[in-house]
Amino acid sequence: MKTTTKLLIGLAVVSIIQLTFPLFFISAKEQVIEDGKEYLFRIQPVDPYDFFQGRYVSLNVQPLSCSLDNPDDFKRYDIVYAEFEQDSLGATIKQLSHEKTEHSLKLKLYGKPNKKMRIRLPFKRFFLEENKAKHIELKLSGNSKHRNYVHVKILDGDFVMTDISSNGKSLITGKPVQLPTLLQ
């Protein structure tokens, strides 16, 4: 076989491998969107700008705390799985464990485990088109009495942020959003 033929075959193989990885990650996120359970987390956003990544809404997710029956089962920097439930104010942590379930979110414990723990959530930035981010930030900060939420779908430890809403209306599409029964 000629050197150029080997080079072309090698280039084709490398190209296929390079395309496979993004497609795998995209399909994994699509699976979360399709089959994940949706939770709403209260936010107080700001609209910063990142030179390289563009405009986004910084999600100041309201702190969540969790009561641990046996804090000795957990250590600082442990990887744990949080299960959530909806209440009248948004999502709350139902339980933390080392076992993954279908609708649990993978988290890392940063503080020293104790009876009452504050939990850091991994969603901080919601990236949008340049012209939408500033508009959404203005709507969110316009009235502090509005109930602002980030909609997050969770499946097998992973998550996808799907929407931002204020008082039952999507700020991305402008359409009414279906809130869980407890939030209406």
C-alpha positions in Angstrom: 0.0 0.0 0.0 1.2 3.5 -0.8 2.1 5.9 2.0 -0.6 8.4 0.9 -3.2 5.6 1.0 -2.2 4.6 4.5 -2.2 8.3 5.5 -5.7 8.8 4.2 -7.0 5.7 5.9 -5.4 6.8 9.2 -6.9 10.3 8.8 -10.3 8.8 8.2 -10.1 6.6 11.3 -8.9 9.5 13.4 -11.8 11.7 12.0 -14.4 9.1 12.8 -13.0 8.7 16.4 -13.1 12.5 16.9 -16.7 12.7 15.7 -17.8 9.8 17.9 -16.9 11.5 21.2 -19.1 14.6 20.8 -21.9 12.5 19.4 -21.7 10.3 22.5 -21.9 13.2 24.9 -24.7 14.9 23.0 -26.7 11.6 23.0 -26.1 11.2 26.7 -27.5 14.7 27.4 -30.5 14.1 25.1 -31.2 10.9 27.1 -31.3 13.1 30.3 -33.7 15.5 28.6 -36.0 12.7 27.4 -36.1 10.5 30.5 -34.9 12.8 33.3 -37.2 13.9 36.1 -37.6 17.7 36.3 -36.9 19.8 39.4 -37.1 23.5 39.9 -34.5 25.3 41.9 -35.0 28.9 43.2 -32.5 31.4 41.7 -31.5 35.0 42.0 -29.6 35.6 38.8 -27.1 38.2 37.5 -26.0 38.6 33.9 -22.2 38.6 33.5 -20.2 38.3 30.3 -17.3 36.0 29.6 -15.0 37.1 26.8 -14.5 33.5 25.5 -17.8 31.9 26.3 -20.2 34.8 25.6 -23.2 35.9 27.6 -24.8 33.8 30.2 -27.2 34.1 33.2 -25.3 33.4 36.4 -27.6 31.3 38.5 -27.4 32.1 42.1 -29.2 28.9 43.2 -30.7 29.3 46.6 -28.7 27.3 49.1 -29.9 23.8 50.0 -29.3 22.1 53.2 -29.7 18.4 54.1 -30.1 16.7 57.5 -27.9 13.6 57.9 -29.0 10.9 60.3 -25.5 9.5 60.4 -22.8 12.0 59.3 -20.0 9.5 60.1 -21.0 7.6 57.0 -19.7 10.6 54.9 -16.4 12.2 54.5 -15.2 15.5 53.1 -14.8 15.4 49.3 -16.9 12.2 49.0 -18.9 11.7 45.8 -22.5 11.3 46.8 -25.9 11.1 45.2 -28.8 13.5 46.1 -32.4 12.7 45.7 -34.8 15.6 45.5 -38.4 16.3 46.0 -40.6 19.3 45.1 -42.1 21.5 47.7 -43.9 24.9 47.6 -40.6 26.7 47.3 -38.9 24.5 44.7 -36.7 21.4 45.0 -35.3 20.2 48.3 -33.0 17.4 49.1 -34.8 14.3 50.3 -31.7 12.3 51.0 -28.0 11.9 50.4 -26.4 8.5 49.8 -23.5 6.7 48.2 -25.8 4.7 46.0 -26.9 6.1 42.6 -30.6 5.9 41.8 -32.4 6.7 38.5 -33.2 10.3 39.5 -30.4 11.2 41.8 -27.8 13.9 41.1 -24.0 13.2 41.5 -22.4 15.7 43.9 -19.2 16.3 45.8 -19.2 17.1 49.5 -17.0 20.1 50.2 -17.8 20.7 53.8 -17.1 18.5 56.8 -20.2 16.3 57.1 -22.4 17.1 60.1 -26.1 16.7 61.1 -27.1 19.8 59.0 -25.1 20.3 55.8 -25.2 22.9 53.1 -24.9 21.4 49.7 -23.4 23.1 46.6 -25.2 22.4 43.4 -23.3 22.0 40.1 -25.5 24.3 38.0 -24.2 27.9 38.0 -24.3 29.2 34.4 -27.1 29.1 31.8 -25.7 30.0 28.4 -28.0 31.8 26.0 -27.9 33.7 22.7 -26.2 37.0 23.1 -29.4 39.1 22.7 -31.5 36.9 25.1 -29.2 36.9 28.2 -29.4 40.6 29.0 -33.2 40.6 28.4 -33.7 37.7 30.7 -31.5 39.2 33.4 -33.6 42.4 33.3 -36.8 40.5 33.6 -35.5 38.4 36.5 -34.1 41.3 38.5 -37.1 43.6 37.8 -39.2 42.3 40.6 -37.7 40.5 43.6 -41.1 39.1 44.6 -41.3 37.0 41.4 -40.7 33.2 41.8 -37.7 32.6 39.6 -36.6 29.0 38.8 -34.1 27.1 36.8 -35.6 23.9 35.4 -33.2 21.0 35.7 -33.8 17.5 34.5 -31.9 14.8 36.4 -31.2 11.2 35.3 -28.6 8.7 36.6 -26.4 11.3 38.3 -26.3 13.7 35.3 -28.3 16.9 34.7 -29.4 19.2 32.0 -30.8 22.7 32.6 -33.8 23.1 30.3 -35.4 26.5 31.0 -35.5 29.6 33.2 -39.0 30.7 34.4 -40.5 33.5 36.4 -44.0 33.3 37.8 -44.9 30.3 35.7 -43.7 31.8 32.4 -40.6 30.6 30.4 -38.2 33.5 29.9 -36.6 31.7 27.0 -39.7 30.8 24.9 -42.2 33.2 26.4 -44.7 30.4 26.9 -46.4 29.3 30.1 -44.5 26.4 31.8 -46.0 23.5 33.6 -45.1 23.8 37.2 -45.2 20.8 39.6 -48.5 20.7 41.4 -47.0 21.8 44.7 -45.7 25.0 43.2 -48.9 26.2 41.6 
